[in-house]
Amino acid sequence: MRPETQKKQLFGTNGARGIAGKDMVPALVFQIGAAFGSMRKGRIAVGRDTRTSGNSMLLALKAGLRGAGCDVVDCGVLPTPALQYIVKDNFDGGAMITASHNPPEYNGVKVIEADGTEMADEDIVKLEQRMFNRALDVQPWDRVGHEVSDPALINQYVMAVVRHFPSQIGRGMLVVVDPGSGPACTTTPEILKMLGCQVLTVNGTMDGRFPGRMPEPTPEGLAALSQLVISSGASFGVAHDGDADRAVFVDEKGNYVEENQEFAVVVQHLCQQQKGIIVTPVSTSQLIEAIARREGCSVTYTRVGSIYVARTMHSLEKEGKKVIFGGEGNGGLIFPGHQFCRDGGMTAAMMVSILASGNEKLSELVGRLPKRHMIKDRVRAAIPEKLIEKLGHAFRDDLVEHTDGIKISRSSTWGLIRASGTEPLIRIIVESDDRVHAESFFHELMDIISQNLPR
């Protein structure tokens, strides 16, 4: 019998997160910093988003890293992809204080490797074991690390995005940006201005209380963005989550662009320029594969989580395969020619490039996409693995695969049931090219799930 793989306990799909002052406290962040510093000696770049608890958490993180003998460069308040770009090829690692899209009372830590990607699961498990076993390589007084502050490093990221596109490609284009009071307040508007765009902002002042809307950019929360796009006659509006590794859009009519459709618009554009592989999780709409195949490209699927997408892209490139794009169906898109992580600022700039290169408006590009119907739900389950095993038996006559949880396919209809990476829940996604088929399959799945839940 093969030994069971150890699982992460503190870290979820994207970092360790919890309510500040309750689950996520400075003492815990200190231990994360000390454990990381014990594993990755050298220069470590750190930063944070705008949350009110961010400064105290960052101080604890830096103390842990320095105590383990690492030299720390504090990059200040900046988007996660900006820190990842700064780390790439220039530092021995990085750590970001952020809870991404979670509400303001949350905070967390993302740990970044020297290549700019988040730390892999097997190394996160080792980091956690160091914390649990107190195997922290704390240095004596004369070997503690030094600290410097260098907030100007953020300019390297801004210029890297701008240089990816032809000069002044957005000249004459009006864009509305909603950074959501997060760290992209100082990056995305600047990037778009340097591309030649006129820029208006909403929620454009950094504020860790997030007074204008919550860090998760939902259609309801983006009402002010939509209104300003319509009243100003802008080409589109773009909004970020709490650490700006994602971007979502509203079209020139103020309509929210569903994230899988956003993904598909970019896939179509890039696949028309070059042929290769698109990498995405099994939870992504089949729309992406339909567009990629139509344009002569292929799709490789991964587990759910941007780290798995990024590392698969990196591995395929090392094998000599042409990877042109990757991402998730939540607005988290990865541009391998830029860096192997989700990047909201780069995504906003890419939309400028797409619209500038053709004569169609964003609503027209979205309107020409094949129609898909997706249903999402979640159910509390103490032992998700047993429920997934039951589903595998119930649907054994269908096409079943286990990249992440269980994915059941019937022609153009599919359902994914997987355990949450952070909560005792199972997440259910069903999609079809026909709404009736999607609803019918969803109810069939939910009937079997409810029969197998503890009463």
RABELTA-V929656 format. One record per residue. SS is DSSP state (helix for helix, strand for strand, loop for the rest). BURIAL is + if it has 24 or more other C-alpha atoms within 12 Angstrom, else -. D_LAST is the distance of its C-alpha to the last C-alpha in whole Angstrom. Layout:
{{SS	BURIAL	D_LAST} {SS	BURIAL	D_LAST}}
//
This chain:
{{loop	-	33} {loop	-	33} {loop	-	32} {loop	-	29} {loop	-	30} {loop	-	30} {loop	-	28} {loop	+	29} {loop	-	27} {loop	+	29} {strand	+	30} {strand	+	28} {loop	+	29} {loop	+	32} {strand	+	33} {strand	+	32} {strand	+	31} {strand	+	29} {strand	-	30} {strand	+	34} {loop	-	35} {loop	-	31} {loop	-	30} {strand	+	33} {loop	+	36} {helix	+	39} {helix	+	39} {helix	+	36} {helix	+	38} {helix	+	42} {helix	+	40} {helix	+	39} {helix	+	42} {helix	+	44} {helix	+	42} {helix	+	43} {helix	+	46} {helix	+	46} {helix	+	45} {loop	+	47} {loop	+	51} {loop	+	53} {strand	+	53} {strand	+	50} {strand	+	49} {strand	+	47} {strand	+	46} {strand	+	43} {loop	+	42} {loop	+	43} {loop	+	40} {loop	+	41} {loop	+	40} {helix	+	42} {helix	+	45} {helix	+	44} {helix	+	41} {helix	+	44} {helix	+	46} {helix	+	44} {helix	+	43} {helix	+	47} {helix	+	48} {helix	+	45} {helix	+	47} {helix	+	51} {helix	+	50} {loop	+	49} {loop	+	53} {loop	+	52} {strand	+	54} {strand	+	52} {strand	+	53} {strand	+	51} {strand	+	51} {strand	+	50} {strand	+	48} {loop	+	47} {loop	+	44} {helix	+	42} {helix	+	44} {helix	+	48} {helix	+	47} {helix	+	46} {helix	+	49} {helix	+	51} {helix	+	50} {loop	+	50} {loop	-	53} {loop	-	55} {loop	+	52} {loop	+	50} {strand	+	47} {strand	+	46} {strand	+	43} {strand	+	42} {strand	+	40} {loop	+	38} {loop	+	34} {loop	+	35} {loop	+	33} {loop	+	31} {loop	+	32} {loop	+	35} {loop	+	33} {strand	+	32} {strand	+	34} {strand	+	35} {strand	+	37} {strand	+	37} {strand	+	40} {strand	+	42} {loop	+	44} {loop	+	48} {loop	+	48} {loop	+	46} {loop	+	42} {strand	+	39} {loop	+	39} {loop	+	37} {helix	+	34} {helix	-	36} {helix	-	38} {helix	+	35} {helix	+	34} {helix	+	37} {helix	+	38} {helix	+	34} {helix	+	36} {helix	+	39} {helix	+	37} {helix	-	35} {loop	-	38} {loop	-	40} {loop	-	43} {loop	+	44} {loop	+	48} {loop	+	49} {loop	-	53} {loop	-	56} {helix	-	58} {helix	-	60} {helix	-	58} {loop	+	55} {loop	+	55} {loop	+	57} {strand	+	55} {strand	-	57} {strand	-	56} {loop	-	56} {helix	+	55} {helix	-	57} {helix	+	55} {helix	+	53} {helix	+	56} {helix	+	56} {helix	+	52} {helix	+	54} {helix	+	57} {helix	+	55} {helix	+	53} {helix	+	56} {helix	-	58} {loop	+	56} {loop	+	57} {loop	-	61} {loop	-	62} {loop	-	62} {loop	+	60} {loop	+	58} {loop	-	61} {loop	-	61} {loop	+	57} {strand	+	56} {strand	+	52} {strand	+	50} {strand	+	48} {strand	+	45} {loop	+	44} {loop	+	42} {loop	+	44} {loop	+	43} {helix	+	45} {helix	+	46} {helix	+	48} {helix	+	51} {loop	+	51} {helix	+	50} {helix	+	52} {helix	+	55} {helix	+	54} {helix	+	54} {helix	+	57} {helix	+	59} {loop	+	58} {loop	+	60} {loop	+	58} {strand	+	58} {strand	+	55} {strand	+	53} {strand	+	50} {loop	+	48} {loop	+	46} {loop	+	48} {loop	+	49} {loop	+	47} {loop	+	45} {loop	+	42} {loop	+	40} {loop	+	40} {loop	-	41} {loop	+	41} {loop	+	38} {loop	+	35} {loop	+	36} {loop	+	33} {loop	+	36} {loop	+	34} {loop	+	36} {loop	-	35} {loop	+	37} {loop	+	40} {helix	+	41} {helix	+	44} {helix	+	45} {helix	+	45} {helix	+	47} {helix	+	49} {helix	+	49} {helix	-	50} {helix	-	53} {helix	-	55} {loop	-	55} {loop	+	53} {loop	+	52} {strand	+	49} {strand	+	47} {strand	+	45} {strand	+	42} {strand	+	41} {loop	+	37} {loop	+	38} {loop	+	40} {loop	+	41} {loop	+	40} {loop	+	39} {strand	+	41} {strand	+	40} {strand	+	42} {strand	+	43} {loop	+	46} {loop	+	49} {loop	+	48} {loop	+	45} {loop	+	42} {strand	+	39} {strand	+	40} {loop	+	36} {helix	+	36} {helix	+	36} {helix	+	39} {helix	+	41} {helix	+	40} {helix	+	41} {helix	+	45} {helix	+	45} {helix	+	45} {helix	+	47} {helix	+	50} {helix	+	50} {helix	+	49} {helix	-	53} {helix	-	54} {loop	-	53} {loop	+	51} {loop	+	49} {strand	+	45} {strand	+	42} {strand	+	40} {strand	+	36} {strand	+	32} {loop	+	30} {loop	+	29} {loop	+	32} {loop	+	33} {loop	+	35} {helix	+	38} {helix	+	39} {helix	+	39} {helix	+	41} {helix	+	43} {helix	+	44} {helix	-	45} {helix	-	47} {loop	+	49} {loop	-	50} {loop	+	47} {strand	+	44} {strand	+	41} {strand	+	39} {strand	+	35} {strand	+	34} {loop	+	30} {loop	+	29} {loop	+	31} {helix	+	35} {helix	+	36} {helix	+	35} {helix	+	37} {helix	+	40} {helix	+	40} {helix	+	40} {helix	+	43} {helix	+	45} {helix	-	44} {helix	+	45} {helix	-	49} {helix	-	50} {loop	-	49} {loop	-	52} {loop	-	50} {loop	+	50} {strand	+	47} {strand	+	48} {strand	+	45} {strand	+	41} {strand	+	38} {loop	+	35} {loop	+	34} {loop	+	33} {loop	+	37} {loop	+	38} {strand	+	41} {strand	+	43} {loop	+	46} {loop	+	48} {loop	-	51} {loop	+	50} {loop	+	48} {loop	+	44} {loop	+	42} {strand	+	41} {loop	+	43} {helix	+	43} {helix	+	47} {helix	+	48} {helix	+	46} {helix	+	47} {helix	+	51} {helix	+	50} {helix	+	49} {helix	+	52} {helix	+	54} {helix	+	52} {helix	+	53} {helix	+	57} {loop	-	57} {loop	-	57} {loop	-	57} {loop	-	54} {loop	+	52} {helix	+	48} {helix	+	47} {helix	-	49} {helix	+	48} {helix	+	44} {helix	-	45} {loop	-	46} {loop	+	43} {loop	+	41} {loop	+	38} {loop	+	35} {strand	+	31} {strand	+	29} {strand	+	25} {strand	+	23} {strand	-	19} {strand	+	17} {strand	+	13} {strand	-	12} {loop	+	11} {loop	-	12} {loop	-	13} {helix	+	15} {helix	+	17} {helix	-	15} {helix	+	14} {helix	+	17} {helix	+	18} {helix	-	16} {helix	+	18} {helix	+	21} {helix	-	21} {helix	-	20} {loop	+	23} {loop	-	25} {loop	-	28} {loop	-	28} {strand	-	30} {strand	+	27} {strand	+	28} {loop	+	27} {loop	-	29} {loop	+	26} {loop	+	23} {strand	+	23} {strand	+	25} {strand	+	25} {strand	+	29} {strand	-	30} {loop	-	34} {loop	+	34} {strand	+	30} {strand	+	28} {strand	+	24} {strand	+	23} {strand	+	20} {strand	+	21} {strand	+	19} {loop	+	21} {loop	+	24} {loop	-	23} {loop	-	20} {loop	-	16} {strand	-	16} {strand	+	16} {strand	+	19} {strand	+	20} {strand	+	23} {strand	+	25} {strand	+	28} {strand	+	31} {loop	+	35} {loop	-	33} {helix	-	31} {helix	-	30} {helix	+	29} {helix	+	27} {helix	+	25} {helix	-	24} {helix	+	23} {helix	+	21} {helix	-	19} {helix	-	19} {helix	+	18} {helix	+	15} {helix	-	14} {helix	-	14} {helix	+	12} {helix	-	9} {helix	-	9} {loop	+	9} {loop	-	6} {loop	-	4} {loop	-	0}}
//
